[in-house]
Amino acid sequence: MTTRLTVLQCGNCEPLKLGVHAGALGLSVLCGLYNAAAWLSRRETHLAVNTVLYTALSIWEQQHVAHHLAEMRRTEQPLPAVADVEASEPQPIAA
């Protein structure tokens, strides 16, 4: 299959990709904190393993978020210059 999806190309839909990875980052941090707190309370092995895995996932997702932020900044177009407008007296607002 050779379907070419534009969303998968670098520079396209960056806000969407950023949002997805930011959501995954938030969720992985929350899950990691929960598992760390549960491990401190119960000292069960699977909770320690989960904490390590969620920490690794958080680091991974943070790198994705940073990449998408950088890509958005890189492709950001400068705003057009605003035409110089002479200052005028403010108009009263009718009540």
Short mmCIF file of the C-alpha atoms (twelve columns), coordinates in Angstrom:
data_MODEL
# 
_entry.id   MODEL 
# 
loop_
_atom_site.group_PDB 
_atom_site.id 
_atom_site.type_symbol 
_atom_site.label_atom_id 
_atom_site.label_alt_id 
_atom_site.label_comp_id 
_atom_site.label_asym_id 
_atom_site.label_seq_id 
_atom_site.Cartn_x 
_atom_site.Cartn_y 
_atom_site.Cartn_z 
_atom_site.pdbx_PDB_model_num 
ATOM 1  C CA . MET A 1  0.000   0.000  0.000  1 
ATOM 2  C CA . THR A 2  1.475   3.344  -1.024 1 
ATOM 3  C CA . THR A 3  -1.136  5.766  0.276  1 
ATOM 4  C CA . ARG A 4  0.491   9.066  1.131  1 
ATOM 5  C CA . LEU A 5  -1.223  10.793 4.047  1 
ATOM 6  C CA . THR A 6  -0.369  14.472 4.331  1 
ATOM 7  C CA . VAL A 7  -0.893  14.423 8.098  1 
ATOM 8  C CA . LEU A 8  2.151   12.151 8.381  1 
ATOM 9  C CA . GLN A 9  4.434   14.593 6.565  1 
ATOM 10 C CA . CYS A 10 6.661   16.860 8.632  1 
ATOM 11 C CA . GLY A 11 5.243   20.391 8.810  1 
ATOM 12 C CA . ASN A 12 1.608   19.396 8.221  1 
ATOM 13 C CA . CYS A 13 -1.018  19.416 10.973 1 
ATOM 14 C CA . GLU A 14 1.589   20.227 13.624 1 
ATOM 15 C CA . PRO A 15 -0.950  21.634 16.137 1 
ATOM 16 C CA . LEU A 16 -2.926  18.384 15.927 1 
ATOM 17 C CA . LYS A 17 0.182   16.240 16.387 1 
ATOM 18 C CA . LEU A 18 1.334   18.460 19.245 1 
ATOM 19 C CA . GLY A 19 -2.036  18.062 20.953 1 
ATOM 20 C CA . VAL A 20 -2.002  14.286 20.627 1 
ATOM 21 C CA . HIS A 21 1.510   13.978 22.039 1 
ATOM 22 C CA . ALA A 22 0.828   16.531 24.789 1 
ATOM 23 C CA . GLY A 23 -2.224  14.526 25.816 1 
ATOM 24 C CA . ALA A 24 -0.201  11.320 25.840 1 
ATOM 25 C CA . LEU A 25 2.503   13.080 27.870 1 
ATOM 26 C CA . GLY A 26 0.004   14.273 30.453 1 
ATOM 27 C CA . LEU A 27 -1.565  10.845 30.727 1 
ATOM 28 C CA . SER A 28 1.787   9.050  31.044 1 
ATOM 29 C CA . VAL A 29 2.940   11.482 33.758 1 
ATOM 30 C CA . LEU A 30 -0.311  10.978 35.661 1 
ATOM 31 C CA . CYS A 31 -0.085  7.184  35.383 1 
ATOM 32 C CA . GLY A 32 3.579   7.250  36.396 1 
ATOM 33 C CA . LEU A 33 2.830   9.337  39.471 1 
ATOM 34 C CA . TYR A 34 -0.030  7.050  40.447 1 
ATOM 35 C CA . ASN A 35 2.114   3.945  40.089 1 
ATOM 36 C CA . ALA A 36 4.986   5.535  42.017 1 
ATOM 37 C CA . ALA A 37 2.651   6.483  44.860 1 
ATOM 38 C CA . ALA A 38 1.093   3.015  44.854 1 
ATOM 39 C CA . TRP A 39 4.539   1.390  44.877 1 
ATOM 40 C CA . LEU A 40 5.606   3.536  47.853 1 
ATOM 41 C CA . SER A 41 2.486   2.373  49.658 1 
ATOM 42 C CA . ARG A 42 2.393   -1.340 48.732 1 
ATOM 43 C CA . ARG A 43 5.893   -2.226 47.403 1 
ATOM 44 C CA . GLU A 44 4.537   -4.541 44.716 1 
ATOM 45 C CA . THR A 45 6.962   -5.340 41.896 1 
ATOM 46 C CA . HIS A 46 4.586   -4.653 39.031 1 
ATOM 47 C CA . LEU A 47 4.004   -1.124 40.338 1 
ATOM 48 C CA . ALA A 48 7.746   -0.410 40.243 1 
ATOM 49 C CA . VAL A 49 7.956   -1.794 36.699 1 
ATOM 50 C CA . ASN A 50 4.970   0.323  35.653 1 
ATOM 51 C CA . THR A 51 6.591   3.412  37.187 1 
ATOM 52 C CA . VAL A 52 9.772   2.856  35.189 1 
ATOM 53 C CA . LEU A 53 7.833   2.233  31.967 1 
ATOM 54 C CA . TYR A 54 5.648   5.312  32.402 1 
ATOM 55 C CA . THR A 55 8.737   7.402  33.174 1 
ATOM 56 C CA . ALA A 56 10.374  6.202  29.944 1 
ATOM 57 C CA . LEU A 57 7.162   6.923  28.028 1 
ATOM 58 C CA . SER A 58 7.001   10.417 29.543 1 
ATOM 59 C CA . ILE A 59 10.539  11.148 28.377 1 
ATOM 60 C CA . TRP A 60 9.703   9.808  24.910 1 
ATOM 61 C CA . GLU A 61 6.541   11.906 24.642 1 
ATOM 62 C CA . GLN A 62 8.314   15.026 25.915 1 
ATOM 63 C CA . GLN A 63 10.746  14.671 23.015 1 
ATOM 64 C CA . HIS A 64 7.831   14.456 20.576 1 
ATOM 65 C CA . VAL A 65 6.197   17.540 22.092 1 
ATOM 66 C CA . ALA A 66 9.475   19.467 21.827 1 
ATOM 67 C CA . HIS A 67 9.875   18.363 18.192 1 
ATOM 68 C CA . HIS A 68 6.384   19.498 17.210 1 
ATOM 69 C CA . LEU A 69 6.798   22.831 19.030 1 
ATOM 70 C CA . ALA A 70 10.076  23.415 17.200 1 
ATOM 71 C CA . GLU A 71 8.475   22.513 13.890 1 
ATOM 72 C CA . MET A 72 5.630   24.953 14.522 1 
ATOM 73 C CA . ARG A 73 8.107   27.714 15.367 1 
ATOM 74 C CA . ARG A 74 10.233  26.891 12.318 1 
ATOM 75 C CA . THR A 75 7.322   27.122 9.876  1 
ATOM 76 C CA . GLU A 76 5.704   30.107 11.552 1 
ATOM 77 C CA . GLN A 77 5.126   32.871 9.047  1 
ATOM 78 C CA . PRO A 78 5.721   36.461 10.174 1 
ATOM 79 C CA . LEU A 79 2.580   38.513 10.611 1 
ATOM 80 C CA . PRO A 80 1.973   41.130 7.925  1 
ATOM 81 C CA . ALA A 81 2.894   44.652 8.953  1 
ATOM 82 C CA . VAL A 82 0.037   46.761 10.232 1 
ATOM 83 C CA . ALA A 83 -0.485  49.934 8.226  1 
ATOM 84 C CA . ASP A 84 0.323   53.109 10.125 1 
ATOM 85 C CA . VAL A 85 -2.920  54.680 11.229 1 
ATOM 86 C CA . GLU A 86 -3.112  58.167 12.670 1 
ATOM 87 C CA . ALA A 87 -4.303  58.294 16.237 1 
ATOM 88 C CA . SER A 88 -7.796  59.685 16.488 1 
ATOM 89 C CA . GLU A 89 -10.011 60.667 19.359 1 
ATOM 90 C CA . PRO A 90 -11.983 57.761 20.806 1 
ATOM 91 C CA . GLN A 91 -15.673 57.818 19.954 1 
ATOM 92 C CA . PRO A 92 -18.164 57.677 22.836 1 
ATOM 93 C CA . ILE A 93 -20.155 54.474 23.132 1 
ATOM 94 C CA . ALA A 94 -23.900 55.007 22.921 1 
ATOM 95 C CA . ALA A 95 -25.739 53.689 25.931 1 
# 
